[in-house]
Amino acid sequence: MPDLPNLDHYWMPFTANRQFKAMPRLFKAAKGNYYTTIDDRVILDGTAGLWCVAGGHGREEIASAVAHQLRTLDYAPAFQNSHPLAFEAAERLAQYMPAGLDRIFFTNSGSESVETALKIALAYHRINGNPLRNKLIGRERGYHGVNFGGIAVGGIAGNRKAFGNGLAGVDHIRHPLDISRNAFTRSIPADGGIALANEFEQRITTLHDPATIAALIIEPIQGSAGVILPPAGYLKRLREICDKYGILLIFDEVITGFGRLGTQFAADYFDVTPDILTCAKGLTNGAVPMGAVAVKREIHDVFMHNSPAGAIELPHGYTYTAHPIACAAAIAMLAIFADEKLEDRAASLSAYFEQAAHSLLDVPFVKDIRNVGLVAGIELEPTPEQPGARAFATYLKCYEMGVLIRYTGDIIAISPPLTIEKHEIDKIFSCIAAALTNIAADGDAGLDATRYLKNEQLWAAHQQEIKSQQTALEHAI
Ligand SMILES: Cc1ncc(COP(=O)(O)O)c(C=O)c1O
């Protein structure tokens, strides 16, 4: 039985803590496309960690760059000082960005990138003489991280409702998922995009004065809410409407950036350039926390030209902005993208991946399959009494069978490292099919989480036992 750490003190994020601690799923190592669990089981990573490990795990290039940097310059103050790698990382990232987005602000996460982008949008209009342009528009089911700006423009009710009133001056447009029309579409749905985008114009003209809107923020593909794809023409039309009314368009590319769709960014895939682009995750292969906001040069220059000499142009930043270790990791990862052309690899695998995903068409409970590049969403029929239970049971069963998948609600999301092999793609989807078939065969009992991961449950129970013995001993002394 592996030694478990004391599980009491760590309050886990976006996790059912009590449930997890009753069947802990702990990794101790990772290499390539696989994790190793604390009891030496090997688990295929069907999710690139949390969409972040684009280049596969345990990259030596990143490890040695980070180790070298740690020994050379561990930290430099981010405000009024810096270090050469910050500028090098920014230059390389600017070269990797869609043309024109070549001014880079570094952050430590996707959430911070979003907050930074929203603040830049608001401050831009103010410094440009339009202080009344201060409303932000997001989208239903959008996910933009967990900070106050991000949850305000985000559209996932569960992430908002516990936390008060949020930001004022925020509105949302509709999300583009329409299963009744587009179920089982392969790649981007053909219809409905223009009409849906036109609703944005209609809403801002009837409900707001468009001259009061600072920015529209969207994920080109909504990832966290279940892989929602924009119909053809939708993003281009949104771009046109933003241009017509002087509204900044922000693409949140935290998961679509760095090759996921088979192009560097979704902006490249859809041939639509936003004014501001947020990213994180794949920037350092998930190895060191880092995010970035890429801004059009004209926007950046308005700050430079309109601020008094000697003034701080943007009163915003983090202690760890452009941290030397993160910059070293980002430079190493951008070199990996250049050397290995991971985006092209993703593009060339996408047809195979699509075929494998859509092979689940007749598997029990499968209600829709959506895919593009190396991302797929598999939406399940929920059980009315226990929403999410089917996807959770599928996740547990797949884990038991050696494949890591992700789920939100009753939607499974697959987003493997871009280094995934064809036989591993087969394994991911055949495992999901087997899990769902198994759950269907077991009826209601198949939804009972306690029937999965018996080892993990045993360890947790064992740990509890040791703890209560210790407590009894302490009381006895
Ligand atoms: C589109 C999008 N924006 C922002 C975030 C938040 O990133 P982080 O968890 O690094 O704060 C995520 C995370 O998955 C995301 O998918």
Ligand as a Chemical Component Dictionary entry (heavy atoms), coordinates in Angstrom:
data_LIG
# 
_chem_comp.id                   LIG 
_chem_comp.type                 NON-POLYMER 
_chem_comp.pdbx_formal_charge   0 
_chem_comp.three_letter_code    LIG 
# 
loop_
_chem_comp_atom.comp_id 
_chem_comp_atom.atom_id 
_chem_comp_atom.alt_atom_id 
_chem_comp_atom.type_symbol 
_chem_comp_atom.charge 
_chem_comp_atom.model_Cartn_x 
_chem_comp_atom.model_Cartn_y 
_chem_comp_atom.model_Cartn_z 
_chem_comp_atom.pdbx_ordinal 
LIG C1 C1 C 0 -10.472 30.215 -21.760 1  
LIG C2 C2 C 0 -9.850  30.226 -20.404 2  
LIG N1 N1 N 0 -9.575  31.395 -19.818 3  
LIG C3 C3 C 0 -9.002  31.479 -18.619 4  
LIG C4 C4 C 0 -8.677  30.336 -17.926 5  
LIG C5 C5 C 0 -8.084  30.436 -16.570 6  
LIG O1 O1 O 0 -6.763  30.025 -16.561 7  
LIG P1 P1 P 0 -6.050  29.709 -15.172 8  
LIG O2 O2 O 0 -6.679  28.496 -14.608 9  
LIG O3 O3 O 0 -4.604  29.527 -15.573 10 
LIG O4 O4 O 0 -6.230  30.904 -14.309 11 
LIG C6 C6 C 0 -8.945  29.087 -18.488 12 
LIG C7 C7 C 0 -8.617  27.864 -17.768 13 
LIG O5 O5 O 0 -8.883  26.757 -18.189 14 
LIG C8 C8 C 0 -9.554  29.024 -19.749 15 
LIG O6 O6 O 0 -9.868  27.853 -20.321 16 
# 
loop_
_chem_comp_bond.comp_id 
_chem_comp_bond.atom_id_1 
_chem_comp_bond.atom_id_2 
_chem_comp_bond.value_order 
_chem_comp_bond.pdbx_ordinal 
LIG C1 C2 SING 1  
LIG C2 N1 SING 2  
LIG C2 C8 DOUB 3  
LIG N1 C3 DOUB 4  
LIG C3 C4 SING 5  
LIG C4 C5 SING 6  
LIG C4 C6 DOUB 7  
LIG C5 O1 SING 8  
LIG O1 P1 SING 9  
LIG P1 O2 DOUB 10 
LIG P1 O3 SING 11 
LIG P1 O4 SING 12 
LIG C6 C7 SING 13 
LIG C6 C8 SING 14 
LIG C7 O5 DOUB 15 
LIG C8 O6 SING 16 
# 
